Amino acid sequence: MQEVEILIDFENSKEEVLEILSKFEFIKEKEIYDTYYEDELRPNLHPEANLRTNELFRVRRLGNDCLITYKKNHFKGNRWTYSDEYETKAENYEVIEKIIEMLGLKEQIVIHNKRKFYKYEDYEIVFEDVENLGLFIEVERVIKGNQEECMKVKKDIRNFINSLGLKKPRELDLGKNQLMLREKLKRYDIKIHCDEQVYIDVD
């Protein structure tokens, strides 16, 4: 299955966005801690100079639940199109942490995220309040298809986002882990090169 999603930021207040999303079916609310790891022996788990991440390994903690995820990202040129995602539940977060430590993986970044989930037709809409990053909306649809079909779904998602009436919705080609890593590197005055993000523009 392919995970096709678009992450955006915007200039609306939190209250304005929640009012916009209130017309959709509310599903749940979750507080999430995501820890991303890298491996000195595996270059594919390291971000490139522009912070593009080809593959990632993540442990997600949701209360007492724990999810282990591996993602392989696919690109068309410099633009991310979709991800192959492999995810499973684990019973004991502390044991998983110990296994990761014994394997020699190093913590790269931690993201504290408060999410509200909504549903509209085949779309999952997630409002995200990310500590030290800000507010985001992620719209996702899971399909089984090739890259051409994934690109068509991305266009449909852009049209849907455009219909929400947000102030200057801006599509982000960096994931939240990359955005957080960029902030971390800025604190250490490490120069990076990233492509400009673009405002949502649909046909």
Residue frames as a rotation matrix with the C-alpha (Angstrom) as fourth column:
MET 1
0.573 0.819 0.000 0.00
0.819 -0.573 0.000 0.00
0.000 0.000 -1.000 0.00
GLN 2
-0.460 -0.703 0.542 1.15
0.689 -0.668 -0.282 3.55
0.560 0.244 0.792 -0.73
GLU 3
0.149 0.404 -0.903 0.74
0.850 -0.518 -0.092 6.39
-0.505 -0.754 -0.420 1.75
VAL 4
-0.354 -0.175 0.919 -0.03
0.730 -0.666 0.154 9.56
0.585 0.725 0.364 -0.24
GLU 5
0.401 0.456 -0.794 -0.15
0.881 -0.429 0.199 12.69
-0.250 -0.780 -0.574 1.87
ILE 6
-0.034 -0.407 0.913 0.40
0.435 -0.828 -0.353 16.42
0.900 0.385 0.205 1.84
LEU 7
0.028 -0.075 -0.997 1.59
0.975 -0.217 0.044 18.40
-0.219 -0.973 0.067 4.84
ILE 8
0.078 0.040 0.996 0.81
0.512 -0.859 -0.006 22.11
0.856 0.510 -0.088 4.93
ASP 9
-0.580 -0.040 -0.814 1.23
0.723 -0.486 -0.491 25.10
-0.376 -0.873 0.310 7.16
PHE 10
0.085 0.752 0.654 -0.96
0.782 -0.457 0.424 28.21
0.618 0.475 -0.627 7.00
GLU 11
-0.806 -0.386 0.448 -1.58
0.117 -0.846 -0.520 31.63
0.580 -0.367 0.727 8.50
ASN 12
0.260 0.956 0.140 -4.82
-0.151 -0.103 0.983 30.83
0.954 -0.277 0.117 10.35
SER 13
-0.331 -0.236 0.914 -5.10
-0.928 -0.091 -0.360 30.77
0.169 -0.967 -0.189 14.12
LYS 14
-0.999 -0.039 -0.018 -5.70
-0.033 0.962 -0.270 27.47
0.028 -0.269 -0.963 15.91
GLU 15
-0.436 0.900 -0.027 -9.30
0.015 -0.023 -1.000 28.49
-0.900 -0.436 -0.003 16.64
GLU 16
0.041 0.427 -0.903 -9.96
-0.891 -0.394 -0.226 29.34
-0.453 0.814 0.365 12.98
VAL 17
-0.629 -0.352 -0.693 -8.63
-0.675 0.689 0.263 25.99
0.385 0.634 -0.671 11.76
LEU 18
-0.948 0.300 0.108 -10.62
0.173 0.769 -0.616 23.98
-0.267 -0.565 -0.781 14.29
GLU 19
-0.128 0.929 -0.348 -13.74
-0.346 -0.370 -0.862 25.82
-0.929 0.011 0.369 13.19
ILE 20
-0.097 0.017 -0.995 -13.01
-0.995 -0.001 0.097 24.92
0.001 1.000 0.017 9.54
LEU 21
-0.802 -0.334 -0.496 -12.41
-0.379 0.925 -0.011 21.26
0.463 0.178 -0.868 10.43
SER 22
-0.728 0.541 0.422 -15.52
-0.363 0.218 -0.906 21.02
-0.582 -0.812 0.038 12.61
LYS 23
0.174 0.834 -0.523 -17.65
-0.946 -0.006 -0.325 20.26
-0.275 0.551 0.788 9.52
PHE 24
-0.144 -0.296 -0.944 -15.86
-0.590 0.792 -0.159 16.92
0.795 0.534 -0.289 9.11
GLU 25
0.809 0.454 -0.374 -16.31
-0.050 0.687 0.725 13.76
0.586 -0.568 0.578 11.16
PHE 26
0.112 -0.760 0.640 -14.14
-0.958 -0.255 -0.134 13.90
0.265 -0.598 -0.757 14.28
ILE 27
0.403 -0.038 -0.914 -12.45
-0.125 0.987 -0.097 10.56
0.906 0.153 0.393 14.94
LYS 28
0.670 -0.277 -0.689 -10.05
0.730 0.414 0.543 10.86
0.135 -0.867 0.479 17.84
GLU 29
0.732 -0.529 0.430 -7.40
-0.517 -0.842 -0.156 12.91
0.445 -0.108 -0.889 19.60
LYS 30
0.772 -0.530 -0.351 -3.91
0.607 0.778 0.160 11.67
0.189 -0.337 0.923 20.46
GLU 31
0.727 -0.685 0.036 -0.72
-0.652 -0.674 0.348 12.89
-0.214 -0.276 -0.937 22.09
ILE 32
0.934 -0.356 0.035 2.28
0.324 0.799 -0.507 11.37
0.152 0.485 0.861 20.31
TYR 33
0.441 -0.891 -0.111 6.01
-0.583 -0.378 0.719 11.20
-0.683 -0.252 -0.686 20.92
ASP 34
0.986 -0.163 0.022 7.98
0.111 0.562 -0.820 10.21
0.121 0.811 0.572 17.81
THR 35
0.362 -0.932 -0.007 11.65
-0.397 -0.161 0.904 9.30
-0.843 -0.325 -0.428 18.10
TYR 36
0.952 -0.136 -0.275 13.64
-0.237 0.244 -0.940 9.02
0.195 0.960 0.200 14.87
TYR 37
0.538 -0.781 0.317 16.90
-0.020 0.363 0.931 7.10
-0.843 -0.508 0.180 14.73
GLU 38
0.703 -0.424 -0.571 19.94
-0.664 -0.105 -0.740 6.99
0.254 0.900 -0.355 12.48
ASP 39
0.831 -0.454 0.320 22.67
0.286 0.844 0.454 4.42
-0.477 -0.286 0.831 12.04
GLU 40
0.281 -0.812 -0.511 26.30
-0.579 -0.568 0.585 5.37
-0.765 0.131 -0.630 11.42
LEU 41
-0.645 -0.574 0.504 26.69
-0.035 0.681 0.731 2.30
-0.763 0.454 -0.460 9.18
ARG 42
-0.187 0.672 0.716 23.60
0.924 0.367 -0.103 2.95
-0.333 0.643 -0.690 7.04
PRO 43
-0.950 -0.266 -0.164 23.76
0.198 -0.918 0.344 6.11
-0.242 0.294 0.925 4.89
ASN 44
-0.571 0.786 0.237 20.15
0.339 -0.037 0.940 5.61
0.747 0.617 -0.246 3.76
LEU 45
0.312 0.676 -0.667 19.00
0.914 -0.023 0.405 6.55
0.258 -0.736 -0.626 7.28
HIS 46
-0.424 -0.509 -0.749 20.93
0.638 -0.755 0.152 9.83
-0.643 -0.414 0.644 7.19
PRO 47
0.724 0.658 -0.208 19.36
0.336 -0.600 -0.726 12.99
-0.603 0.456 -0.655 5.72
GLU 48
0.161 -0.638 0.753 21.02
0.960 -0.078 -0.271 14.43
0.231 0.766 0.600 2.63
ALA 49
-0.792 -0.600 -0.111 22.49
0.609 -0.771 -0.186 17.95
0.026 -0.215 0.976 2.51
ASN 50
-0.700 0.608 0.376 19.04
-0.349 -0.750 0.563 19.40
0.624 0.262 0.736 1.73
LEU 51
-0.644 0.360 0.675 17.52
-0.653 0.203 -0.730 17.28
-0.400 -0.911 0.105 4.55
ARG 52
0.213 0.674 -0.708 15.82
-0.871 0.460 0.175 14.95
0.443 0.579 0.685 2.07
THR 53
-0.362 -0.244 0.900 15.25
-0.725 0.681 -0.107 11.62
-0.587 -0.691 -0.423 3.80
ASN 54
-0.440 0.144 -0.886 15.12
-0.743 0.495 0.450 8.52
0.504 0.857 -0.111 1.61
GLU 55
0.046 0.440 -0.897 14.36
0.315 0.846 0.431 6.08
0.948 -0.302 -0.099 4.41
LEU 56
-0.334 -0.152 0.930 13.54
-0.741 -0.567 -0.359 6.47
0.582 -0.810 0.077 8.08
PHE 57
-0.327 0.192 -0.925 13.14
0.524 0.852 -0.008 4.40
0.787 -0.487 -0.379 11.22
ARG 58
-0.435 0.313 0.844 10.78
-0.596 -0.803 -0.009 5.66
0.675 -0.507 0.536 13.92
VAL 59
-0.650 0.354 -0.673 9.41
0.680 0.667 -0.305 4.55
0.341 -0.655 -0.674 17.27
ARG 60
-0.399 0.636 0.661 6.08
-0.313 -0.772 0.554 6.13
0.862 0.014 0.507 18.16
ARG 61
-0.862 0.143 -0.486 4.76
0.499 0.407 -0.765 6.27
0.088 -0.902 -0.422 21.71
LEU 62
-0.364 0.840 0.404 1.01
-0.366 -0.527 0.767 6.86
0.857 0.131 0.499 22.24
GLY 63
0.514 0.493 0.702 0.23
-0.830 0.081 0.551 6.51
0.215 -0.866 0.451 25.93
ASN 64
0.204 -0.400 0.894 0.95
-0.520 0.729 0.445 2.87
-0.829 -0.556 -0.060 26.70
ASP 65
0.865 0.156 0.477 1.06
0.286 0.629 -0.723 1.86
-0.413 0.761 0.500 23.05
CYS 66
-0.047 -0.932 -0.360 4.20
-0.367 -0.319 0.874 1.67
-0.929 0.173 -0.327 20.94
LEU 67
0.924 0.318 0.211 4.51
0.096 0.340 -0.935 1.50
-0.369 0.885 0.284 17.15
ILE 68
-0.179 -0.983 0.025 7.65
0.104 0.006 0.995 0.66
-0.978 0.181 0.101 15.18
THR 69
0.843 0.536 -0.039 7.75
0.084 -0.204 -0.975 2.12
-0.531 0.819 -0.218 11.68
TYR 70
-0.435 -0.894 0.107 10.06
0.355 -0.061 0.933 1.92
-0.828 0.444 0.343 8.69
LYS 71
0.701 0.665 -0.258 9.37
0.071 -0.424 -0.903 4.20
-0.710 0.614 -0.345 5.72
LYS 72
-0.461 -0.747 0.479 10.85
0.686 0.043 0.726 4.27
-0.563 0.663 0.493 2.24
ASN 73
0.221 0.528 -0.820 10.20
-0.047 -0.834 -0.550 7.56
-0.974 0.160 -0.160 0.48
HIS 74
-0.104 -0.167 0.981 9.76
0.941 0.303 0.151 7.92
-0.322 0.938 0.125 -3.29
PHE 75
-0.111 -0.073 -0.991 10.48
0.025 -0.997 0.071 11.09
-0.994 -0.017 0.112 -5.24
LYS 76
0.537 0.156 0.829 9.75
0.838 0.013 -0.546 12.54
-0.096 0.988 -0.124 -8.65
GLY 77
0.240 -0.593 0.768 12.71
0.196 -0.745 -0.637 14.78
0.951 0.304 -0.062 -9.28
ASN 78
-0.815 -0.552 0.178 13.16
-0.017 -0.283 -0.959 16.71
0.580 -0.784 0.221 -6.03
ARG 79
-0.248 0.823 0.511 9.50
-0.908 -0.381 0.172 16.41
0.337 -0.422 0.842 -4.98
TRP 80
-0.910 0.028 0.415 8.34
-0.207 0.834 -0.511 13.71
-0.360 -0.551 -0.753 -2.59
THR 81
-0.507 0.758 -0.410 5.41
-0.594 0.037 0.803 11.74
0.624 0.651 0.432 -4.02
TYR 82
0.670 0.742 0.032 4.58
-0.539 0.457 0.707 8.87
0.510 -0.491 0.706 -1.64
SER 83
-0.364 -0.772 0.521 5.98
-0.930 0.272 -0.247 6.45
0.049 -0.574 -0.817 0.94
ASP 84
0.142 0.289 -0.947 5.97
-0.039 0.957 0.286 2.69
0.989 -0.004 0.148 1.41
GLU 85
-0.138 -0.113 0.984 5.24
-0.919 -0.357 -0.170 2.27
0.371 -0.927 -0.054 5.12
TYR 86
-0.040 0.048 -0.998 5.85
0.181 0.983 0.040 -0.81
0.983 -0.179 -0.048 7.25
GLU 87
-0.403 0.010 0.915 4.45
-0.761 -0.559 -0.329 -0.52
0.508 -0.829 0.233 10.76
THR 88
-0.001 0.411 -0.912 3.71
0.306 0.868 0.391 -2.86
0.952 -0.279 -0.126 13.63
LYS 89
0.638 0.327 0.697 2.71
-0.533 -0.466 0.706 -2.62
0.556 -0.822 -0.123 17.27
ALA 90
-0.374 -0.752 -0.542 5.12
0.139 0.532 -0.835 -3.47
0.917 -0.388 -0.095 20.10
GLU 91
0.489 0.702 -0.518 4.16
0.546 0.217 0.809 -4.15
0.680 -0.679 -0.277 23.71
ASN 92
0.644 -0.322 -0.694 6.97
0.672 -0.195 0.714 -2.62
-0.366 -0.926 0.091 25.74
TYR 93
0.934 -0.236 0.270 8.49
-0.033 -0.807 -0.590 0.76
0.357 0.542 -0.761 24.88
GLU 94
0.566 -0.756 0.330 11.39
-0.725 -0.266 0.635 0.41
-0.393 -0.598 -0.698 27.32
VAL 95
0.279 -0.445 0.851 12.40
0.240 0.890 0.387 -2.94
-0.930 0.096 0.355 25.84
ILE 96
0.765 0.029 0.644 12.28
0.644 -0.079 -0.761 -1.51
0.029 0.996 -0.079 22.32
GLU 97
0.862 -0.480 0.165 14.50
-0.479 -0.877 -0.049 1.38
0.168 -0.037 -0.985 23.42
LYS 98
0.343 -0.758 0.554 16.99
-0.504 0.349 0.790 -1.11
-0.793 -0.550 -0.263 24.87
ILE 99
0.444 -0.132 0.886 17.02
0.625 0.755 -0.201 -3.21
-0.642 0.643 0.417 21.69
ILE 100
0.906 -0.072 0.416 17.66
0.289 -0.612 -0.736 -0.09
0.308 0.787 -0.534 19.61
GLU 101
0.680 -0.690 0.248 20.47
-0.716 -0.551 0.429 0.94
-0.159 -0.469 -0.869 21.93
MET 102
0.259 -0.579 0.773 22.05
-0.106 0.778 0.619 -2.53
-0.960 -0.242 0.140 21.70
LEU 103
0.596 0.022 0.803 21.85
0.746 0.354 -0.564 -2.37
-0.297 0.935 0.194 17.90
GLY 104
-0.419 -0.883 -0.212 23.85
0.772 -0.469 0.429 0.86
-0.478 0.016 0.878 17.99
LEU 105
0.005 0.483 0.876 21.22
0.787 -0.542 0.294 3.18
0.617 0.688 -0.383 16.52
LYS 106
-0.822 -0.372 -0.431 21.44
0.555 -0.692 -0.462 6.79
-0.126 -0.619 0.775 17.65
GLU 107
0.226 0.923 -0.311 18.56
0.798 -0.358 -0.484 9.12
-0.558 -0.139 -0.818 18.47
GLN 108
-0.551 -0.372 0.747 18.26
0.786 -0.534 0.313 11.76
0.283 0.759 0.587 15.77
ILE 109
-0.800 0.383 0.462 15.22
-0.373 -0.920 0.117 13.81
0.470 -0.079 0.879 16.77
VAL 110
-0.687 0.664 -0.295 12.16
0.705 0.510 -0.493 13.64
-0.177 -0.546 -0.819 19.04
ILE 111
-0.774 0.516 0.368 8.81
-0.180 -0.735 0.653 15.20
0.607 0.439 0.662 18.13
HIS 112
-0.759 0.604 -0.245 6.02
0.432 0.184 -0.883 15.92
-0.488 -0.776 -0.401 20.61
ASN 113
-0.900 0.437 -0.008 2.79
-0.191 -0.376 0.907 16.21
0.393 0.817 0.422 18.68
LYS 114
-0.568 0.815 0.113 -0.84
0.028 0.157 -0.987 16.74
-0.823 -0.557 -0.112 19.75
ARG 115
-0.985 0.130 -0.110 -3.14
-0.101 0.072 0.992 15.52
0.137 0.989 -0.057 16.97
LYS 116
-0.182 0.976 0.119 -6.84
-0.390 0.039 -0.920 15.73
-0.902 -0.214 0.374 16.17
PHE 117
-0.944 -0.171 0.281 -8.05
0.131 0.589 0.797 13.27
-0.302 0.790 -0.534 13.54
TYR 118
-0.044 0.935 -0.353 -10.94
-0.577 -0.312 -0.755 13.88
-0.816 0.171 0.553 11.14
LYS 119
-0.635 -0.104 0.766 -12.40
0.451 0.755 0.476 11.92
-0.628 0.647 -0.432 8.23
TYR 120
0.126 0.684 -0.719 -13.89
-0.603 -0.523 -0.603 13.00
-0.788 0.509 0.346 4.93
GLU 121
0.800 0.224 -0.557 -14.69
-0.584 0.509 -0.633 10.34
0.141 0.831 0.538 2.31
ASP 122
0.776 -0.544 -0.321 -11.35
0.474 0.837 -0.274 8.52
0.417 0.060 0.907 1.71
TYR 123
0.022 -0.807 0.590 -9.25
-0.045 -0.590 -0.806 11.26
0.999 -0.009 -0.049 3.31
GLU 124
0.402 -0.047 -0.915 -7.79
0.912 0.107 0.395 11.29
0.079 -0.993 0.086 6.79
ILE 125
0.324 -0.225 0.919 -7.34
0.073 -0.962 -0.261 14.89
0.943 0.152 -0.296 7.92
VAL 126
0.301 -0.318 -0.899 -5.03
0.935 0.281 0.214 15.53
0.185 -0.905 0.382 10.86
PHE 127
0.720 -0.108 0.685 -4.65
-0.171 -0.985 0.024 18.81
0.672 -0.134 -0.728 12.70
GLU 128
0.349 -0.717 -0.604 -1.24
0.824 0.541 -0.167 18.88
0.446 -0.439 0.780 14.37
ASP 129
0.869 -0.175 0.463 0.08
-0.362 -0.863 0.353 21.10
0.338 -0.475 -0.813 17.15
VAL 130
0.557 -0.748 -0.361 3.81
0.610 0.663 -0.433 20.32
0.564 0.021 0.826 17.26
GLU 131
0.823 -0.285 -0.492 5.93
0.335 -0.456 0.825 21.53
-0.459 -0.843 -0.280 20.16
ASN 132
-0.016 -0.879 -0.477 8.63
0.063 -0.477 0.877 24.01
-0.998 -0.016 0.063 19.00
LEU 133
-0.799 -0.256 0.544 7.38
0.530 0.128 0.838 23.85
-0.284 0.958 0.033 15.38
GLY 134
-0.764 0.562 -0.316 3.82
-0.587 -0.809 -0.022 25.17
-0.268 0.169 0.949 15.19
LEU 135
0.060 0.930 0.364 0.52
-0.315 0.363 -0.877 24.20
-0.947 -0.062 0.315 13.59
PHE 136
-0.860 -0.318 -0.400 0.05
-0.485 0.262 0.834 21.93
-0.161 0.911 -0.379 10.56
ILE 137
0.410 0.882 0.230 -2.58
-0.663 0.462 -0.589 20.03
-0.626 0.089 0.775 8.65
GLU 138
-0.813 -0.581 -0.025 -1.82
-0.459 0.615 0.641 16.69
-0.357 0.533 -0.767 7.02
VAL 139
0.390 0.910 -0.143 -4.23
-0.803 0.259 -0.536 15.16
-0.450 0.324 0.832 4.52
GLU 140
-0.699 -0.698 0.157 -3.64
-0.597 0.690 0.410 11.53
-0.395 0.193 -0.898 3.66
ARG 141
0.604 0.780 -0.164 -5.11
-0.773 0.523 -0.359 8.83
-0.194 0.343 0.919 1.49
VAL 142
-0.382 -0.696 0.608 -3.83
-0.478 0.712 0.515 5.26
-0.791 -0.094 -0.604 1.32
ILE 143
0.622 0.554 -0.554 -3.99
-0.750 0.217 -0.625 3.56
-0.226 0.804 0.551 -2.07
LYS 144
0.082 -0.605 0.792 -2.57
0.234 0.785 0.574 0.64
-0.969 0.138 0.206 -3.99
GLY 145
0.946 0.277 0.170 -1.13
0.239 -0.237 -0.942 1.99
-0.220 0.931 -0.290 -7.21
ASN 146
0.148 -0.925 0.349 1.85
0.977 0.082 -0.197 3.16
0.154 0.370 0.916 -9.22
GLN 147
-0.628 -0.499 -0.598 3.59
0.625 -0.781 -0.005 6.54
-0.464 -0.376 0.802 -9.15
GLU 148
-0.859 0.354 0.369 1.28
0.101 -0.589 0.802 8.00
0.501 0.726 0.470 -11.80
GLU 149
0.131 0.958 -0.257 -1.77
0.522 0.153 0.839 7.11
0.843 -0.244 -0.480 -9.71
CYS 150
0.010 -0.218 -0.976 -0.10
0.982 -0.184 0.051 8.53
-0.190 -0.959 0.212 -6.61
MET 151
-0.922 -0.384 -0.061 0.51
0.358 -0.899 0.253 11.83
-0.151 0.211 0.966 -8.42
LYS 152
-0.445 0.846 0.294 -3.17
0.145 -0.256 0.956 11.98
0.884 0.468 -0.009 -9.42
VAL 153
0.350 0.558 -0.752 -4.20
0.827 0.192 0.528 11.44
0.439 -0.807 -0.395 -5.78
LYS 154
-0.455 -0.579 -0.677 -1.80
0.809 -0.586 -0.043 14.23
-0.372 -0.567 0.735 -4.70
LYS 155
-0.914 0.180 0.363 -3.52
0.086 -0.790 0.607 16.57
0.396 0.587 0.706 -7.14
ASP 156
0.059 0.986 -0.153 -6.90
0.371 0.121 0.921 15.58
0.927 -0.111 -0.359 -5.69
ILE 157
0.143 -0.078 -0.987 -5.59
0.990 -0.001 0.144 16.29
-0.012 -0.997 0.077 -2.20
ARG 158
-0.861 -0.490 -0.132 -4.35
0.482 -0.871 0.095 19.72
-0.161 0.018 0.987 -3.29
ASN 159
-0.558 0.741 0.374 -7.82
0.016 -0.441 0.898 20.51
0.830 0.507 0.234 -4.66
PHE 160
0.330 0.681 -0.654 -9.38
0.686 0.303 0.662 19.39
0.649 -0.667 -0.367 -1.41
ILE 161
-0.264 -0.512 -0.818 -6.99
0.922 -0.382 -0.058 21.54
-0.282 -0.770 0.573 0.66
ASN 162
-0.949 -0.108 0.297 -7.71
0.231 -0.877 0.420 24.50
0.215 0.468 0.857 -1.59
SER 163
-0.177 0.977 0.117 -11.44
0.243 -0.072 0.967 24.05
0.954 0.200 -0.225 -0.91
LEU 164
-0.033 0.141 -0.989 -10.93
0.976 0.216 -0.002 24.51
0.214 -0.966 -0.145 2.86
GLY 165
0.659 0.313 0.684 -10.46
0.312 -0.941 0.130 28.26
0.684 0.128 -0.718 2.53
LEU 166
0.495 -0.580 -0.647 -7.29
0.795 0.003 0.606 28.45
-0.349 -0.815 0.463 4.62
LYS 167
0.912 -0.266 -0.311 -5.09
-0.312 -0.944 -0.106 31.55
-0.265 0.194 -0.944 4.59
LYS 168
0.309 -0.846 -0.434 -2.04
-0.915 -0.139 -0.379 30.92
0.260 0.514 -0.817 2.38
PRO 169
0.825 -0.045 0.563 -1.86
-0.191 0.915 0.354 27.12
-0.531 -0.400 0.747 2.70
ARG 170
0.276 -0.843 -0.461 1.71
-0.958 -0.202 -0.204 26.12
0.079 0.498 -0.864 1.90
GLU 171
0.964 0.050 -0.261 2.73
-0.076 0.993 -0.092 22.63
0.255 0.109 0.961 0.84
LEU 172
0.383 -0.852 0.357 5.84
-0.850 -0.174 0.497 21.42
-0.361 -0.494 -0.791 2.66
ASP 173
0.567 -0.270 -0.779 8.24
-0.439 0.701 -0.562 19.05
0.698 0.660 0.279 0.96
LEU 174
-0.666 -0.746 -0.001 9.94
-0.354 0.317 -0.880 18.41
0.657 -0.586 -0.475 4.30
GLY 175
0.198 0.692 -0.694 8.37
0.452 0.564 0.692 16.15
0.870 -0.450 -0.201 6.90
LYS 176
0.877 0.203 0.436 8.06
-0.252 -0.577 0.777 17.20
0.410 -0.791 -0.455 10.52
ASN 177
0.726 -0.681 -0.089 11.16
0.543 0.489 0.683 15.22
-0.422 -0.545 0.725 11.43
GLN 178
-0.054 -0.758 0.650 13.13
0.956 -0.226 -0.185 17.16
0.287 0.611 0.737 8.81
LEU 179
0.398 0.267 0.878 11.66
0.103 -0.964 0.246 20.48
0.912 -0.007 -0.411 9.92
MET 180
0.997 -0.036 0.068 12.63
-0.071 -0.072 0.995 19.70
-0.031 -0.997 -0.074 13.50
LEU 181
0.396 -0.909 0.127 16.10
0.858 0.416 0.303 18.62
-0.328 -0.011 0.945 12.41
ARG 182
0.077 -0.318 0.945 16.46
0.660 -0.694 -0.287 21.90
0.747 0.646 0.156 10.50
GLU 183
0.769 0.252 0.587 15.64
-0.227 -0.752 0.619 23.83
0.598 -0.609 -0.521 13.68
LYS 184
0.868 -0.493 -0.053 18.18
0.297 0.431 0.852 21.76
-0.397 -0.756 0.520 15.59
LEU 185
0.127 -0.863 0.488 20.89
0.992 0.098 -0.085 22.46
0.026 0.495 0.869 13.01
LYS 186
0.374 0.075 0.924 20.08
0.275 -0.961 -0.034 26.18
0.886 0.267 -0.380 13.05
ARG 187
0.992 0.033 0.125 20.72
-0.110 -0.297 0.949 26.24
0.069 -0.954 -0.291 16.79
TYR 188
0.456 -0.882 0.119 24.21
0.493 0.362 0.791 24.90
-0.741 -0.302 0.600 16.13
ASP 189
0.404 -0.230 -0.885 24.65
-0.555 -0.831 -0.037 27.37
-0.727 0.506 -0.463 13.23
ILE 190
-0.529 -0.489 0.693 25.04
0.245 0.694 0.677 24.54
-0.812 0.528 -0.247 10.70
LYS 191
-0.341 0.372 -0.863 24.24
-0.784 -0.619 0.043 25.72
-0.519 0.692 0.503 7.18
ILE 192
-0.412 0.310 0.857 21.86
0.428 0.896 -0.118 23.62
-0.804 0.318 -0.502 5.09
HIS 193
-0.859 0.207 -0.469 20.25
-0.502 -0.525 0.687 23.95
-0.104 0.826 0.555 1.69
CYS 194
-0.473 0.785 0.401 16.53
0.461 0.608 -0.647 23.30
-0.751 -0.121 -0.649 1.27
ASP 195
-0.722 0.346 0.600 14.22
0.550 -0.239 0.800 23.81
0.420 0.907 -0.018 -1.71
GLU 196
-0.846 0.489 0.212 11.58
-0.533 -0.798 -0.282 26.51
0.032 -0.352 0.936 -1.28
GLN 197
-0.607 0.762 0.225 8.19
0.563 0.612 -0.555 25.29
-0.561 -0.211 -0.801 -0.15
VAL 198
-0.929 0.281 0.241 5.32
0.074 -0.497 0.865 26.27
0.363 0.821 0.441 -2.40
TYR 199
-0.561 0.822 0.101 1.87
-0.602 -0.321 -0.731 27.64
-0.569 -0.471 0.675 -1.82
ILE 200
-0.380 0.506 0.775 -0.95
0.476 0.825 -0.305 25.31
-0.793 0.253 -0.554 -2.81
ASP 201
-0.354 0.241 -0.904 -1.81
-0.743 -0.659 0.115 26.04
-0.568 0.713 0.412 -6.42
VAL 202
-0.408 0.298 0.863 -4.26
0.319 0.932 -0.171 23.80
-0.856 0.205 -0.475 -8.28
ASP 203
-0.991 0.074 0.115 -5.66
0.097 -0.213 0.972 23.68
0.096 0.974 0.203 -11.76
